[in-house]
């Protein structure tokens, strides 16, 4: 899934990011990274980083509206489902 950022973010190397690709499949290590977070805010940053492949420092510099919108799309993949 492609997501167009409300506010583009710039990586440390100066690359401007306007759109991110959100993966639709996650690994156990992604679940572990999010589950081992220090709190809800840290979990949201890790969740977006895992789903987009961006570093946590880039996600830290994203507009909060973009982070919240991405979390809303991604979070259902991490919620317990039916067996």
VENTAMO-V92254 format. One record per backbone hydrogen bond with DSSP energy under -0.5 kcal/mol. CO is the residue of the C=O (numbers start at 0). NH is the residue of the N-H. E is the energy in kcal/mol with one decimal. If there is no record, write none. Layout:
co = [CO,CO]
nh = [NH,NH]
e = [E,E]
This chain:
co = [0,2,2,6,8,10,14,15,16,17,19,19,20,26,26,27,28,29,30,31,33,38,39,40,41,42,43,44,45,46,47,48,50,54,55,56,57,58,62,62,63,64,65,66,67,68,69,70,73,74,74,75]
nh = [21,4,19,62,16,13,10,17,8,4,2,21,22,29,30,31,32,33,34,35,36,42,43,44,45,46,47,48,49,50,51,52,22,58,59,60,60,61,65,66,67,68,69,70,71,72,73,74,76,77,78,78]
e = [-3.4,-0.6,-2.6,-0.5,-3.6,-2.1,-3.0,-0.6,-2.0,-2.6,-2.7,-0.5,-0.6,-0.7,-1.7,-2.6,-2.3,-2.2,-2.9,-2.3,-1.4,-2.5,-2.1,-1.9,-2.5,-2.5,-2.3,-2.4,-2.9,-2.1,-1.8,-2.3,-2.6,-2.2,-2.6,-0.8,-0.8,-1.7,-0.8,-2.0,-2.7,-2.1,-2.5,-2.6,-2.1,-1.4,-2.5,-3.1,-2.1,-2.0,-0.6,-0.7]
